[in-house]
Amino acid sequence: MRAPERAPAAPPAAEDPAGGAAIVTRGLTKRFRGGQVAVDGLDLTVPAGSVFGFLGPNGSGKTTTIRMLLGLVAPTGGTHELLGLPLARALPAVGAVVEGPAFYPYLSGSANLLRFDAANPAASGRDAARRVGRALERVGLSAAAGKRYRAYSLGMRQRLAIAAALLTPRRLLVLDEPTNGLDPQGTREVRALVKEIAGDGTTVFVSSHLLAEVEQMCTHAGIMSHGRLVAHGTLTELHAGRSARLRVETPDLAHAAGILASLGLADVRAAGEEVTAELGEHAPDRVNAELVRQGVAVRGLAVARPSLEEVFVGLTGEGFDVDG
Ligand SMILES: Nc1ncnc2c1ncn2[C@@H]1O[C@H](COP(=O)(O)OP(=O)(O)OP(=O)(O)O)[C@@H](O)[C@H]1O
C-alpha cells in the first residue's frame, strides 16, 4: 500500500519552543452555555512522532477537545499550541478528519479530491493532479481513483477522507474516531494506514472509545473520564502502574494457591482449573520452579499484562462501558 514515490516532507520545524511536542495544552477548558463542563483543565503533551490515542468512553470530552485544538470551537479557559506554534501558523501543517468530509457520491475518488484541492488557495492549480495522485497513492486508493465514491467500501471512504487531509504535507494528523461505524475489514485498513502514516514521521493524534484499538495502534495514550485527563504517557508507562498477573493452570488448585501465597504473591484467586495472583516483583520462572519442586502439576503458566481497561478501571473506579 506504501507509495513508491513519497509525498514531499512536511514543512520543517523551523522553531520548536514546545521541545518536540506536537500538541501542548495547559488548563484547556470548555464550559458550554448550559453550564456543562465538557473539558475540564486539560494538561496534555503529545510528543512529536507519536501515535497518540485519545481514549475515553462516549461523552468524556474527546470531540470537544479536538474541536478546540483545531480552532473549531473556542475554549472557555486555558491555552494550547500545535507544533510549537500559535494555531494560525500551525494549521497549514495540520491535517484533520473530524466528522468526515462530505464527498459527492456520483463523483470518483480523484474527482472528489480535486474539488477539495481546489478549495485550498495556497495550492497551485497546475500541480493539483499530481497532489491528488500522491494522496490517493498514500492511502492505497490509486487503483480505485476512477471509481465512484458511492461504490467505495466503508474503509475506502474513510481512507479517502484521510487522503483529503493529506493533500498537502502535514506534520500532524488529527483523526476523530476514524474507525467508528466501519466493518472489521475497514477497521483493519484504517489502523494499518494510521501506522503507515506515522511510520513516515507524521504525528498522529487519534481519538477512540475502543481500548483494544489504542493498544494495537498507539505508542502513547491519554485517558479521559468526565472531561478530565486521568492519565497519559507511553503505553508501557500506563501499564506500569498496575502489576501483571500470573496465571497457573493446574488441577492442584488449593496446593498451588497456598504456595503462591507463601511466596508472597498478592491477591491469589483460584477458579476452575486456574490459580491467578499479582506477580509483583517475583520472577515467573522461579515461581514455576517452586510449584514444581513442591509437586504441583503445572499444565500451563502465563503472565498477563494488565489491559488498558484494567488501568482505566483502576484509575477511575468505573467500568469502561463500551465494547473494547
Ligand atoms: N454543543 C454542546 N452543548 C452542550 N453540551 C455539549 C455540546 N457538545 C458536547 N456537549 C457535551 O459535552 C460532553 C462531552 O462531549 P464530547 O462530544 O466532547 O465527548 P466525546 O468523548 O467525544 O464523546 P462522543 O464519542 O460520544 O462524541 C458530553 O456530555 C456532551 O453531551
The ligand as an SDF file (V2000), in Angstrom:
LIG
                    3D

 31 33  0  0  0  0  0  0  0  0999 V2000
  -22.6520   21.9840   21.8990 N   0  0  0  0  0  0  0  0  0  0  0  0
  -22.7960   21.4190   23.1000 C   0  0  0  0  0  0  0  0  0  0  0  0
  -23.5900   21.9590   24.0420 N   0  0  0  0  0  0  0  0  0  0  0  0
  -23.7240   21.4020   25.2650 C   0  0  0  0  0  0  0  0  0  0  0  0
  -23.0920   20.2730   25.6560 N   0  0  0  0  0  0  0  0  0  0  0  0
  -22.2960   19.6720   24.7560 C   0  0  0  0  0  0  0  0  0  0  0  0
  -22.0860   20.1960   23.4350 C   0  0  0  0  0  0  0  0  0  0  0  0
  -21.2230   19.3780   22.7750 N   0  0  0  0  0  0  0  0  0  0  0  0
  -20.9060   18.3800   23.6430 C   0  0  0  0  0  0  0  0  0  0  0  0
  -21.5400   18.5510   24.8180 N   0  0  0  0  0  0  0  0  0  0  0  0
  -21.4290   17.6870   25.9990 C   0  0  0  0  0  0  0  0  0  0  0  0
  -20.0970   17.6490   26.4090 O   0  0  0  0  0  0  0  0  0  0  0  0
  -19.7230   16.3410   26.8370 C   0  0  0  0  0  0  0  0  0  0  0  0
  -18.5270   15.8480   26.0580 C   0  0  0  0  0  0  0  0  0  0  0  0
  -18.9100   15.6120   24.7120 O   0  0  0  0  0  0  0  0  0  0  0  0
  -17.9010   15.1640   23.5760 P   0  0  0  0  0  0  0  0  0  0  0  0
  -18.6780   15.0040   22.3140 O   0  0  0  0  0  0  0  0  0  0  0  0
  -16.7240   16.0440   23.5670 O   0  0  0  0  0  0  0  0  0  0  0  0
  -17.4390   13.7440   24.1210 O   0  0  0  0  0  0  0  0  0  0  0  0
  -16.7600   12.5460   23.3510 P   0  0  0  0  0  0  0  0  0  0  0  0
  -15.8240   11.9340   24.3280 O   0  0  0  0  0  0  0  0  0  0  0  0
  -16.2080   12.9930   22.0610 O   0  0  0  0  0  0  0  0  0  0  0  0
  -17.9640   11.5620   23.1420 O   0  0  0  0  0  0  0  0  0  0  0  0
  -18.5970   11.0100   21.7820 P   0  0  0  0  0  0  0  0  0  0  0  0
  -17.6390    9.9710   21.3320 O   0  0  0  0  0  0  0  0  0  0  0  0
  -19.9130   10.4710   22.2400 O   0  0  0  0  0  0  0  0  0  0  0  0
  -18.7290   12.2070   20.8650 O   0  0  0  0  0  0  0  0  0  0  0  0
  -20.9500   15.4680   26.6770 C   0  0  0  0  0  0  0  0  0  0  0  0
  -21.6010   15.3710   27.9080 O   0  0  0  0  0  0  0  0  0  0  0  0
  -21.7960   16.2340   25.6770 C   0  0  0  0  0  0  0  0  0  0  0  0
  -23.1570   15.9850   25.9010 O   0  0  0  0  0  0  0  0  0  0  0  0
  1  2  1  0
  2  3  1  0
  2  7  2  0
  3  4  2  0
  4  5  1  0
  5  6  2  0
  6  7  1  0
  6 10  1  0
  7  8  1  0
  8  9  2  0
  9 10  1  0
 10 11  1  0
 11 12  1  0
 11 30  1  0
 12 13  1  0
 13 14  1  0
 13 28  1  0
 14 15  1  0
 15 16  1  0
 16 17  2  0
 16 18  1  0
 16 19  1  0
 19 20  1  0
 20 21  2  0
 20 22  1  0
 20 23  1  0
 23 24  1  0
 24 25  2  0
 24 26  1  0
 24 27  1  0
 28 29  1  0
 28 30  1  0
 30 31  1  0
M  END
$$$$
